[in-house]
């Protein structure tokens, strides 16, 4: 089973023309929502997966060089 990567812009709910500030704001909002410490019980595993996905997307989109490389593909 192959892991399907979602579009990083879709993960962070921003447009492809989003500024660095917009990306940071969206990441912070989602990170607070899905942080494992804030989610207990049944939804914890899913929240943890979404938190990691958001963190990975932010890592790429917040770095200008990585973002350019990502946008090429």
JONORQUI-V436339 format. One line per field, one symbol per residue. psi: psi as a letter, one per 20 degrees, with the letter a starting at -180 (. if undefined). Layout:
psi=???
This chain:
psi=pqpppqphhggjlrrijqrhggggggggghghgjphhiorbgiggghgghghggggghgghiogghgggghh.
